[in-house]
């Protein structure tokens, strides 16, 4: 039985909700997928075949061992001083480390989002792989280096040959004089798994607004093709409308990256952030426990065990969750 005050008048352009509850109507503003960006000239100088610009080819020709070989060949850094060039650079949020887990055919949480899977073998291997790129292979800078230098500047100046980033960085990379870059998928791990991370922002409209007609007209405008094109043509974001994603004024022929379509194709493989009501607290706890791993002070097994011990009770305390589809 529904309880509470009488329901408001439903938005004229949408059906009423069960029990007449007030809802917020959400509209996707953008939907960028993340990818591997690489310096075309550095690959050419090193005599390394560039990674493929599509997910299908990447299954067999762009794997973890092939990526590692390229990253090591592209590295000419002094680990003691942090000077020189690195083959790879990344950051350490969920979307940066989880993609290695997904591309290795593993999951961070069970489907119901009631239990973490960080201690599963493939997850541990994926996290250790990422840390080893820094501390074992020396192919990526330490967090101390990346916290003192700008991530994007290290890429555009040749300090790093490959980075993990999103379409929102296109303007910055295109503005660098004489800098040529392209994009590729994150390499496939065990079993040829393909994955990327991403997720967009959106606009919200209160279902109980007193100015529903005016609000609806406004949202029709800002979500329309003209407004999305105006927002996306500069390269600062990636539109949510499929008709605009490959519009000639967005994916400009002859302008980097050559394989711009990868961002569209990535939507088939994108893994969204876990949708659980206390996710911010959970993510903060995970970041805290993984920090010593990224700094070479803890093994992946130790970090994963700490994460599971803290996060599993938090998942069970969640007031709401949306099970993942896969």
MOFENWO-V225172 format. One record per backbone hydrogen bond with DSSP energy under -0.5 kcal/mol. NH is the residue of the N-H (numbers start at 1). CO is the residue of the C=O. E is the energy in kcal/mol with one decimal. If there is no record, write none. Layout:
nh->(NH:NH)
co->(CO:CO)
e->(E:E)
This chain:
nh->(8:14:20:21:25:25:26:27:29:30:31:34:35:36:37:37:38:39:40:40:41:43:44:45:46:47:47:48:58:59:59:60:61:62:64:67:68:69:70:71:72:73:74:75:76:78:79:81:82:83:85:86:87:88:89:96:97:98:100:101:102:103:104:104:105:106:110:113:117:120:124:125:126:127:128:129:130:131:132:133:134:134:135:136:137:138:139:140:141:146:147:148:148:149:154:155:156:157:158:159:160:161:162:163:164:165:165:169:170:171:173:174:175:176:176:179:180:182:184:185:188:188:189:192:193:196:198:199:203:205:207:209:215:216:217:218:219:220:221:222:223:224:227:228:229:230:231:232:233:235:240:244:245:246:247:250:251:252:255:260:260:262:263:264:265:266:267:268:269:270:271:272:275:276:277:279:282:283:284:285:286:287:288:289:290:291:292:293:294:295:296:297:298:303:304:305:306:307:308:309:310:311:312:314:315:316:317:318:318:322:323:324)
co->(20:11:17:18:23:205:24:203:201:201:238:197:165:184:35:163:182:161:38:180:180:39:40:41:42:43:44:43:54:55:56:57:57:58:188:63:64:65:66:67:68:69:70:72:85:83:77:78:78:78:76:159:139:139:162:93:93:94:97:97:98:99:100:101:102:101:115:110:108:117:120:121:122:123:124:125:126:127:128:129:130:131:131:132:132:132:133:133:88:142:143:144:145:145:150:151:152:153:155:154:154:86:87:37:89:35:163:166:167:235:169:170:171:172:173:176:178:38:36:52:58:62:103:189:190:269:271:32:27:25:23:206:211:212:213:214:215:216:217:218:219:221:221:224:225:226:227:228:229:232:29:241:241:242:244:247:247:250:252:257:258:259:260:261:261:262:264:265:266:266:196:270:322:274:320:276:278:279:280:281:282:283:284:285:286:287:288:290:290:291:293:292:292:299:300:301:302:303:304:305:306:307:308:310:311:312:313:314:315:275:321:111)
e->(-0.6:-2.1:-2.6:-1.2:-0.5:-3.4:-0.5:-2.6:-2.5:-1.3:-2.3:-3.0:-2.5:-2.8:-0.5:-3.1:-2.5:-2.6:-0.8:-1.6:-0.6:-1.7:-1.9:-2.6:-1.8:-0.5:-1.2:-2.4:-1.3:-0.8:-0.8:-1.1:-1.8:-1.5:-1.8:-2.8:-2.7:-2.2:-2.1:-2.9:-2.5:-2.0:-1.9:-1.0:-2.7:-2.8:-0.7:-0.5:-2.9:-0.7:-0.9:-3.2:-0.5:-2.4:-1.2:-0.8:-2.2:-2.8:-0.9:-1.0:-2.6:-2.5:-0.6:-0.7:-1.9:-2.1:-2.5:-1.7:-3.6:-2.0:-2.5:-2.6:-1.8:-2.4:-2.5:-2.3:-1.8:-2.0:-2.8:-1.4:-0.6:-1.0:-2.5:-1.6:-3.1:-0.6:-1.8:-1.0:-0.6:-2.1:-1.7:-0.6:-1.1:-1.5:-2.3:-1.1:-2.5:-1.8:-1.3:-1.7:-1.7:-2.1:-0.5:-2.4:-0.9:-2.4:-0.5:-2.3:-2.0:-0.6:-2.2:-2.9:-1.6:-0.6:-0.8:-1.8:-0.5:-1.8:-2.6:-0.7:-0.5:-2.4:-2.9:-1.7:-1.0:-1.5:-0.8:-1.7:-2.8:-2.5:-3.0:-1.7:-2.7:-2.5:-2.1:-2.1:-2.4:-2.2:-1.5:-2.5:-1.6:-1.3:-0.5:-2.4:-2.4:-2.1:-1.9:-2.2:-2.6:-2.1:-0.7:-1.3:-1.4:-0.8:-1.6:-2.7:-2.4:-1.3:-1.8:-0.9:-0.6:-2.0:-1.9:-0.7:-2.6:-2.2:-1.5:-1.8:-1.5:-0.8:-2.1:-0.6:-0.5:-0.9:-2.8:-1.9:-2.0:-3.4:-2.0:-2.0:-2.4:-2.7:-1.9:-1.9:-2.2:-1.3:-0.5:-0.6:-2.1:-1.5:-1.8:-3.1:-0.9:-2.5:-2.9:-2.0:-1.9:-2.4:-2.5:-2.0:-1.6:-3.2:-1.9:-0.8:-2.5:-1.9:-1.2:-0.5:-1.1:-2.8:-0.6:-1.4)
